Amino acid sequence: MPQTTESDEHKALRSAVAALGNRHGRPCNAQELWSEAGKLGYLGVNLPKEYGGGGGGITELSLVLEELGTAGCPLLMMIVSPAICGTVIARFGTDAQKRRWLPGLADGSRLMAFGITEPDAGSNSHRITTTARRDGADWLLTGRKVFVSGVDIADATLVVGRTEDARTGRLKPCLFIVPRDAPGFHRRPIDMELHAVEKQFELVLDDVRLPADALVGDEDAGLLQLFAGLNPERVMTAAFAIGMGRYAISRAVAYARERTVWNAPIGAHQAIAHPLAQAHIDLELARLMTQKAARLYDAGDDAGAGEAANMAKYAAGEACVKAVDQAVHTLGGNGLTREFGLASLITAARVSRIAPVSREMILNYVSHQTLGLPKSY
Ligand SMILES: Cc1cc2nc3c(=O)[nH]c(=O)nc-3n(C[C@H](O)[C@H](O)[C@H](O)COP(=O)(O)OP(=O)(O)OC[C@H]3O[C@@H](n4cnc5c(N)ncnc54)[C@H](O)[C@@H]3O)c2cc1C
């Protein structure tokens, strides 16, 4: 296991999760792994103890996801259910919402998806038009979402809408828990070229009637509430990418030690060894930034965590794409066979460059917010 500056407690958590992941191995049955990880307390390690969680933070949760990914069995829904939805409910939900949702999200027996992306807004979430309007004590929610993961297996989806400020252009987001079988809530799976157990869905919300307590947090709290969920999402996506990258490199290294076509194993050729070493360094650097972002978030520094989480997600996405590319190349023809199972990671690795915020949007953010350059869009 790579060296870290982590506490003994975190190292012990890493080894315990790694052992669980390795027991399941790749290809793994995600449902079985989810249920076992939930029972062992790993899925809710970030949630408050009084609601069945482990009382830790995103630091611990991201470590769990990274180690499962390193073992070849990443659980994408961890990014969504405990990290985004669990955090938002724990921070802004009512006592009743916390009692209703957190114990199940913590032990993995309940799942919540998260929908913000819209077909006509994409990266520009200020342009979302899913609109909530009041009807007596109820809310009526209307709009469309796209690429929302795991809606079929989730008990509910946390949907980002806006109240009727829709035409002002300034987003005042509000978050609603929409049960999977709510009347008017339609889903259609998107045919993705991605080998993953979690499916992506296009959603249509057609005057979905929701009770007053479907609203999480304050309808006027705006972006603060939303970013309480989006920063953990970025940290978790970084951990997802680092895990996948580490898995790919470990497979490539094992192969390069054995495969011999001249006089020595191919790993003795620097043209094979150096790019693997570089990929390893990039993953380690990305992990340091991810740990920084997680610690800032857990310390309550939302602004600092925002910048660090963006940078960590960027670095991890780039490192993952490079690591997978080099791993596939190391295996030669076997890099593209089903038996070795690395080629499908080429597509999967790209996800961390695109979602939840693309590399270009992070570069825009850093140019503008960190460096103070003029905004280009
Ligand atoms: C596997 C997968 C799972 C997902 N799961 C979820 C989920 O659970 N919930 C959810 O809400 N969403 C989910 N998403 C959606 C994801 O967050 C979006 O795909 C992402 O935000 C990008 O939006 P878009 O696809 O509309 O791309 P677009 O916004 O159309 O961007 C297309 C390209 O243009 C570039 N671009 C756009 N604007 C600029 C600019 N100003 N400057 C420079 N370049 C720019 C982008 O970087 C990108 O390369 C998922 C996506 C994938 C692929």
The ligand as an SDF file (V2000), in Angstrom:
LIG
                    3D

 53 58  0  0  0  0  0  0  0  0999 V2000
  -21.5590    8.1310  -15.9750 C   0  0  0  0  0  0  0  0  0  0  0  0
  -22.1950    9.4330  -15.6140 C   0  0  0  0  0  0  0  0  0  0  0  0
  -22.9240    9.5170  -14.4410 C   0  0  0  0  0  0  0  0  0  0  0  0
  -23.5640   10.7200  -14.1100 C   0  0  0  0  0  0  0  0  0  0  0  0
  -24.3280   10.7560  -12.9710 N   0  0  0  0  0  0  0  0  0  0  0  0
  -25.0340   11.8790  -12.6940 C   0  0  0  0  0  0  0  0  0  0  0  0
  -25.9300   11.9220  -11.5720 C   0  0  0  0  0  0  0  0  0  0  0  0
  -26.0680   10.9440  -10.8170 O   0  0  0  0  0  0  0  0  0  0  0  0
  -26.6390   13.0610  -11.3580 N   0  0  0  0  0  0  0  0  0  0  0  0
  -26.5310   14.1510  -12.1620 C   0  0  0  0  0  0  0  0  0  0  0  0
  -27.2100   15.1390  -11.9150 O   0  0  0  0  0  0  0  0  0  0  0  0
  -25.6840   14.1590  -13.2350 N   0  0  0  0  0  0  0  0  0  0  0  0
  -24.9440   13.0500  -13.5100 C   0  0  0  0  0  0  0  0  0  0  0  0
  -24.0850   13.0340  -14.6030 N   0  0  0  0  0  0  0  0  0  0  0  0
  -24.0140   14.2110  -15.4820 C   0  0  0  0  0  0  0  0  0  0  0  0
  -22.6940   14.9780  -15.4150 C   0  0  0  0  0  0  0  0  0  0  0  0
  -22.5940   15.6820  -14.2140 O   0  0  0  0  0  0  0  0  0  0  0  0
  -22.6330   15.8830  -16.6600 C   0  0  0  0  0  0  0  0  0  0  0  0
  -22.4280   15.0360  -17.7780 O   0  0  0  0  0  0  0  0  0  0  0  0
  -21.5700   16.9490  -16.5780 C   0  0  0  0  0  0  0  0  0  0  0  0
  -21.9170   17.9080  -15.6090 O   0  0  0  0  0  0  0  0  0  0  0  0
  -21.3340   17.6660  -17.9300 C   0  0  0  0  0  0  0  0  0  0  0  0
  -22.5330   18.1430  -18.4560 O   0  0  0  0  0  0  0  0  0  0  0  0
  -22.9390   17.7980  -19.9850 P   0  0  0  0  0  0  0  0  0  0  0  0
  -22.8000   16.3350  -20.1560 O   0  0  0  0  0  0  0  0  0  0  0  0
  -24.2640   18.3990  -20.2470 O   0  0  0  0  0  0  0  0  0  0  0  0
  -21.8340   18.4860  -20.8640 O   0  0  0  0  0  0  0  0  0  0  0  0
  -21.8640   19.9720  -21.4940 P   0  0  0  0  0  0  0  0  0  0  0  0
  -22.1330   20.9730  -20.4150 O   0  0  0  0  0  0  0  0  0  0  0  0
  -22.7240   19.9740  -22.6920 O   0  0  0  0  0  0  0  0  0  0  0  0
  -20.3440   20.1290  -21.9370 O   0  0  0  0  0  0  0  0  0  0  0  0
  -19.8300   19.5140  -23.1210 C   0  0  0  0  0  0  0  0  0  0  0  0
  -18.3620   19.9130  -23.2880 C   0  0  0  0  0  0  0  0  0  0  0  0
  -18.2460   21.3360  -23.4010 O   0  0  0  0  0  0  0  0  0  0  0  0
  -17.3300   21.8330  -22.4510 C   0  0  0  0  0  0  0  0  0  0  0  0
  -17.7700   23.1590  -21.9730 N   0  0  0  0  0  0  0  0  0  0  0  0
  -19.0240   23.5390  -21.5840 C   0  0  0  0  0  0  0  0  0  0  0  0
  -19.0170   24.8320  -21.2000 N   0  0  0  0  0  0  0  0  0  0  0  0
  -17.7450   25.2790  -21.3350 C   0  0  0  0  0  0  0  0  0  0  0  0
  -17.1030   26.5160  -21.0780 C   0  0  0  0  0  0  0  0  0  0  0  0
  -17.7540   27.5760  -20.5770 N   0  0  0  0  0  0  0  0  0  0  0  0
  -15.7670   26.6060  -21.3140 N   0  0  0  0  0  0  0  0  0  0  0  0
  -15.0740   25.5350  -21.7970 C   0  0  0  0  0  0  0  0  0  0  0  0
  -15.6290   24.3450  -22.0600 N   0  0  0  0  0  0  0  0  0  0  0  0
  -16.9490   24.2120  -21.8270 C   0  0  0  0  0  0  0  0  0  0  0  0
  -17.3500   20.8200  -21.3270 C   0  0  0  0  0  0  0  0  0  0  0  0
  -16.1560   20.8650  -20.5580 O   0  0  0  0  0  0  0  0  0  0  0  0
  -17.5150   19.5130  -22.0680 C   0  0  0  0  0  0  0  0  0  0  0  0
  -16.2550   19.0400  -22.4880 O   0  0  0  0  0  0  0  0  0  0  0  0
  -23.4330   11.8480  -14.9470 C   0  0  0  0  0  0  0  0  0  0  0  0
  -22.6600   11.7610  -16.1230 C   0  0  0  0  0  0  0  0  0  0  0  0
  -22.0380   10.5800  -16.4600 C   0  0  0  0  0  0  0  0  0  0  0  0
  -21.2400   10.5190  -17.7220 C   0  0  0  0  0  0  0  0  0  0  0  0
  1  2  1  0
  2  3  1  0
  2 52  2  0
  3  4  2  0
  4  5  1  0
  4 50  1  0
  5  6  2  0
  6  7  1  0
  6 13  1  0
  7  8  2  0
  7  9  1  0
  9 10  1  0
 10 11  2  0
 10 12  1  0
 12 13  2  0
 13 14  1  0
 14 15  1  0
 14 50  1  0
 15 16  1  0
 16 17  1  0
 16 18  1  0
 18 19  1  0
 18 20  1  0
 20 21  1  0
 20 22  1  0
 22 23  1  0
 23 24  1  0
 24 25  2  0
 24 26  1  0
 24 27  1  0
 27 28  1  0
 28 29  2  0
 28 30  1  0
 28 31  1  0
 31 32  1  0
 32 33  1  0
 33 34  1  0
 33 48  1  0
 34 35  1  0
 35 36  1  0
 35 46  1  0
 36 37  1  0
 36 45  1  0
 37 38  2  0
 38 39  1  0
 39 40  1  0
 39 45  2  0
 40 41  1  0
 40 42  2  0
 42 43  1  0
 43 44  2  0
 44 45  1  0
 46 47  1  0
 46 48  1  0
 48 49  1  0
 50 51  2  0
 51 52  1  0
 52 53  1  0
M  END
$$$$
